């Protein structure tokens, strides 16, 4: 079980590949962060945002996780607007 809640039906090959890669990072923490973001947003990302996501997926999990949690700063060529959206994306259901 991957945890994904989104079917890849109707997605082009690039988006299907990225959705899969977001859910199969190597660490469960990054699967949940990137996978949930991809489930919600992959169908709406522009080509430029898809390219940015591809660059982010090249960053190793410990460094990417540290950047998401604020413990590390990624290089500017990797940490663009999409990365900021990922950091701000709610990764868990929050109930009052």
C-alpha positions in Angstrom: 0.0 0.0 0.0 1.4 3.4 -1.0 -0.9 5.7 0.9 -2.0 7.5 -2.2 -5.6 8.6 -2.4 -5.5 9.7 -6.1 -5.7 7.5 -9.1 -3.3 8.2 -11.9 -6.1 7.7 -14.4 -6.4 10.7 -16.7 -2.8 11.9 -16.0 -0.2 12.2 -18.7 2.9 10.1 -18.4 5.0 12.8 -16.9 2.5 13.4 -14.1 2.0 9.6 -13.5 5.7 9.2 -13.1 6.0 12.1 -10.7 3.1 10.9 -8.7 4.7 7.5 -8.3 8.1 9.1 -7.4 6.5 11.3 -4.8 5.0 8.2 -3.1 8.2 6.1 -3.4 11.0 8.2 -2.0 12.7 5.8 0.3 11.7 7.3 3.6 8.1 7.2 4.9 8.2 10.8 6.1 9.0 12.1 2.6 6.5 9.7 1.0 3.8 11.3 3.2 4.9 14.9 2.6 5.5 14.7 -1.1 2.9 12.0 -1.8 0.0 13.9 -0.2 1.0 17.1 -1.9 1.2 15.3 -5.2 -2.2 13.6 -4.6 -3.8 17.1 -4.2 -1.9 19.1 -6.7 -0.3 17.0 -9.5 -3.1 17.6 -11.9 -2.9 21.4 -11.6 0.8 21.9 -11.8 2.2 23.9 -14.8 5.1 22.5 -16.9 7.4 24.9 -15.0 6.2 23.5 -11.7 6.6 20.0 -12.9 10.2 20.8 -13.8 10.7 22.2 -10.3 9.2 19.1 -8.7 11.5 16.9 -10.8 14.5 19.0 -9.5 13.3 18.6 -5.9 13.0 14.8 -6.3 16.7 14.7 -7.1 17.5 16.0 -3.6 18.3 13.2 -1.2 15.6 12.5 1.5 17.6 13.6 4.6 18.4 17.0 3.0 14.9 17.5 1.7 13.3 16.5 5.0 15.7 18.9 6.9 14.7 21.7 4.5 11.0 21.0 4.9 11.3 21.1 8.7 13.4 24.2 8.5 16.7 22.7 9.7 18.5 23.2 6.4 18.4 25.6 3.5 18.3 24.3 0.0 20.1 26.0 -2.9 18.0 28.7 -4.6 17.8 26.7 -7.8 16.0 23.9 -6.0 14.0 25.9 -3.4 11.6 27.9 -5.5 7.9 28.7 -5.2 6.8 25.1 -5.5 9.0 24.1 -2.6 7.4 26.9 -0.5 3.9 25.5 -1.4 5.1 22.0 -0.3 6.4 23.3 3.0 3.1 25.1 3.7 0.9 22.2 2.6 -1.0 20.5 5.5 0.3 16.9 5.6 -2.2 15.7 8.2 -5.8 16.1 8.9 -6.1 18.6 11.6 -9.2 18.3 13.8 -10.1 20.9 16.5 
